[in-house]
């Protein structure tokens, strides 16, 4: 069925599409945050190294997650 531009059905489809996209972005943001928390925990508790290196790794992880969030979620 073809939906004509400007009809009620057209706008319903557009709104549903955008809501779905928002849900996908939110889910992706949550997934990135969960992965970040898991990796941070591993770096803090399981990774044996110099504290300076640990802090650099944590900062790099944070920057990577922020970049991915901006690239894929915005």
C-alpha positions in Angstrom: 0.0 0.0 0.0 1.4 3.4 -1.0 1.0 6.2 1.6 0.8 9.6 0.1 2.9 12.5 1.4 1.0 14.7 3.8 -1.7 12.2 4.8 -2.4 11.1 8.3 -0.9 7.7 7.5 2.3 9.2 6.1 2.9 11.2 9.3 2.1 8.1 11.4 4.7 6.2 9.6 7.3 9.0 9.9 6.7 9.3 13.6 6.9 5.6 14.2 10.1 5.4 12.1 11.7 8.2 14.2 10.6 6.7 17.5 12.2 3.4 16.4 15.4 5.2 15.6 15.4 6.9 19.0 14.9 3.5 20.8 17.8 2.0 18.8 20.1 4.9 19.8 19.1 4.6 23.4 19.7 0.9 23.4 23.1 1.4 21.8 24.0 4.0 24.3 23.1 1.6 27.2 25.1 -1.2 25.5 28.2 1.1 25.2 27.8 2.1 28.9 27.6 -1.5 30.0 30.7 -2.5 28.0 32.6 0.5 29.4 31.7 -0.4 33.0 32.8 -4.0 32.4 36.1 -2.9 30.9 36.7 -0.3 33.6 36.2 -3.0 36.3 38.7 -5.3 34.6 41.2 -2.4 34.3 40.8 -1.5 38.0 40.7 -5.0 39.5 42.3 -7.6 37.1 44.9 -5.7 35.1 48.3 -5.6 36.8 50.3 -2.7 35.8 51.8 0.7 36.8 49.1 3.0 38.1 50.1 5.7 35.5 49.4 3.2 32.7 46.1 2.1 34.3 44.9 5.7 34.4 45.9 6.3 30.8 44.0 3.1 29.8 40.9 4.3 31.7 41.1 7.7 30.1 41.5 6.1 26.6 38.6 3.8 27.3 36.4 6.8 28.3 37.4 8.7 25.2 36.7 5.8 23.0 33.2 5.2 24.5 32.4 8.9 24.2 33.5 9.0 20.6 31.4 5.9 19.8 28.4 7.4 21.6 28.8 10.6 19.6 29.3 8.7 16.3 26.5 6.2 16.6 24.0 7.6 19.0 23.7 11.3 18.2 
